[in-house]
Amino acid sequence: MHPSASLSPAIRWLLDRHPDSFVFGQVYAGRDGDRFCLRSIADRDRPAESLQELPVSGLRQLAQFDGRGEFRPLRSAPDLRSGWVCIAPGAEQLELALDQLYPGGVVDAWAARVDPPPVTQYRDFVGRQTGMYRVAQNLTDAEVSEVIRASCGVRQCLKRRRWTVDGVREDSPDTKSDIACLEPCALFLECARRAARLAQEATASLGLVEPDRAVLEAALEQLLSNPAPGVRAGDLGHPLNPRRIGLLLEKLHRKPAGLSSAPSGSQTQLGTG
Ligand code: SF4
């Protein structure tokens, strides 16, 4: 049997698309014939000897924790560790290696090659939810779009979102990786649940002057660019969780619902519920 006959259609498609070296997520795959040398794109120009050599079987463990030792609930988050190199001797091992780093990523990229891609749209996805996640059905399309910006932006996830809700475009190919997101992930669903619960809370109004909003926005943007240490991505209950900060930023951007001029004209009311 010819070696390529046993390869999955997904990896064959990927290699047909990238006959030379290529980038997948945050991984640079250097190609030398049938041999692939994988490393973080941050290490693309570093000599292999200066990197820690890992076997293909070691990549799953690598992908579980970020550089600060925090668990990565979302393997497509843009915080894959650098400083390693892995040799995959052949396309089969390459697929295995990429699957350790981005579970299901090659298959999903392949599945999304057709038009339209086989997605599960938000409304269909939450329509199937029961129990504690059912509340995510209550979000309006505008509120879902806020959760998308807070949860699926390039600072949080490299997957190209192909599912959507009315009025929201799917991610464009030039802003994200080749790895397709075909339905909301567990972390997104938790963020949507949290947003729906917050929407049910009583609104507290803070008397703020208009320029205060710029201060708040700048402070929150700063926190998103420099996430607080020790805050787990999956801990949506933590006030410094990046997705929670993103949700608050979205509220600040709402006009006039989140921030409206006070009758006196000098103050604004910030709804924080
Ligand atoms: S739902 Fe959003 S955060 Fe989750 S994998 Fe898809 S794009 Fe990424």
Residues whose N, C-alpha, C, O or C-beta is under 5 A from the ligand:
A	BS01	SF4	S151 C152 C157 K159 R161 C181 E183 P184 C185 F188
